[in-house]
Amino acid sequence: MATPIEIVFKNMDHSDFVEQRVQKEAAKLDRFFGRTGSIRVVIEAANRSHRKGDLYQVGIHMTVPPGGSLDVNHAKPASHAHEDVYVAIRDAFSAARRQLQDHARKLGGDVKTHEAPLHGRVVRLIPGDEGYGFIATSDGREIYFHHNSVPGGDFNRLQEGSEVRISVAEGESEHGPQASTVLPVGKHHIVG
């Protein structure tokens, strides 16, 4: 492993076994992101009593390109599982891997984006037992919807011209593209 690692022990004696575990966990980071500049790991016992029940805290500071850094700080262990120094180290490095994966995705431009919901206006309503209608969408399509697509019994409140937010279902109905969900939008409707 080419990444320089500094390991600091606080309120505890140096341990070759713990140091080897840190080296092993740090080597795994290279598989996720091979360009860390340096890694500093601080392992601290909550107190120096050398008795069972001490909680271990692990902090990791990594430099990453382009000129940034990532920090993992398990300064307040969430559970008594961190009475085992190896569990505390594992948990800290798991968090470090997640941060490196997120950093790599951002550098590669592979960041999740959320599509804006499709909006439209009701252009035709066919009331009755079958209850359905059509929506003209903001992208120029006409989408079929059934009264079951409108949650909360709001189908009967819709009128031609009502503004709605829709989700389009996969596939098509006999009437063309179909909405799986139709949510009324407006001052009297709450949209989640």
N, C-alpha and C positions, 0 to 999 in steps of 0.2 A: 504494500500500500504506500503510495507516494505522498499522501496527505499528512502533514505534520500534526501530531496529536500531543497535547499537553494534558496531563492528568493531575489533578490536585485533590488531596485527601484532607478534609477538615474534621476535627474532633474525633479522629480515628487514626489508627496506625496504617502505614502503607501495607498493601497486600499485593503480592505478585499475582495471585489468582484473580483478584478483582481487576487488576490492571490488564491481564490477559483477556478477561471478558470484555472490557471496554475496547481493547484493540480489535477483538473479533466483531463486536457490534459496529464499530466505526468502519471496518472493512466492508460490511454490508451496505453502508451508505454509498460507497463508490458504485455499486450496482445500480442504484437509483439515480445518482447524479455524480458523475466522475470528476467534477470540476470544483470541489470544495477547496478553498485556499488553505484553511487551517481549522482545527477543531480543538476547543478547550473544554474539558469535562471536569466539573467540580462535584465530588461525592462527599456529602457531609452527613455525619451522624447527628441526630437531634441533640444528644448530650454525650458526654464521654464516660458514662458509667459502666460500660462494657457488660451490660446485663441484657437479658432477653427482653424484647419489647421496644428497643430503640427503633425509631423510625429513620429511614435514610432519605435524603433529599439529593436529587441529581439535577445539575444544571449543565446545559450544553450550549456553547457559543460557536457558530460556524461562519466563516467568511465565504461568500459565494459571489461569482461574477454576475453582473458587471458592477463591482464595487459595493456590494451590499453585504448584509449579514442576517443570519437567522438565529433566534434564541429560543431554547426550550428551557423552561424553568419549572421544575416540579418542586418548588420551595415548600409547598404545603401539601404533603402527601394526602391523597383522598381516602386511603384505606389502610388497614393494618397489614395488607399484603406487602407494604413497603417496610415491614420489619425485616424482610429479606433483601439484602443489598442487591442481589442479582435480579430480583423482580423490579426493584426501583430502576436499575440500569436498563433492563429490557423495556419498561414502560417509557422511559425518557427517550431511548433510541427509536422506539416505534413512533413517538410524536415527531422526532426529528425526520424520520423517513417521510411521514405525511407532509411535513413542511417542505422538504426537498422536492417531493413529487409535485406539489402545488407550484413551487417556484419554477420547476422545469416546464410545467404546462404554460405558465405565464410567459416565460421566455420564448417558447415555441409558438405562442399565439393560439394555443389550444385551450382557451378559456370558455367555459359554458356560457352561452347566451340564451336568454329566454325570449321566445317569440311573443310579440305583442298580440293580445287577443284580437280576434277578428270582430269587427263591428259592422252593423247593418241596420236596416229599417224593415219592419214588416210591411210587405206590399200587398199580400192577399191573405185573408183568413177564411177558413171554411169551418164554421162552428158545427156543433152537433155531437153525436156519439163518436164519430170518427175523429173529429177535431184535429185539423192540421192547417198548415199555412206555408207561406214562402217569404223568404227574407232576401232583399237586395243587399249584397255586401259592399263594403268599401273598396274591394278589389274588382268589382264589376260582375260578380257571379250571382246567380239566383239559387238559394239553398232551401230545400224542403225541410220542414220540421213537423213532428207529430206532437200532440198535446202532452205526451209523456216526457218529451224533451225539456219541458218547462217545469222546473222544480217548484214545490210549494203551492201547487194549484194556481199559479199565476197566469195560466193560459187564458182563462176567462177575463182577465184584466187587460190583456193585450188588445190593441186596436191597430188598424192600418195606420202606418206612420210612426208606431212606437219604435224607439231606439232600443237595440238589443246588443248584447255581446254573445258570441257563439263559439262553440267548438265543433268542428266538422268531423264526422265519423269516417273511419276507413271504409272504402268501397262506396257503392252508390245504391240508392233505392230505385224503384221503378220510376220515380219522379226526378232522378238525377242525384247530385250530391245531397247528403242528408246531415242535419245538425244532430249531434249527440246531446248537446246541452244548449239551452237558450236562456239567457239571463237578462231580464228587463233592466234597462239603465234609465235613470232619471231621478228627479227629486223625491219621488215617493217609493223608490226601490233602492234597497241596499244591495250593492254588488260586493261579493267577497273576494 
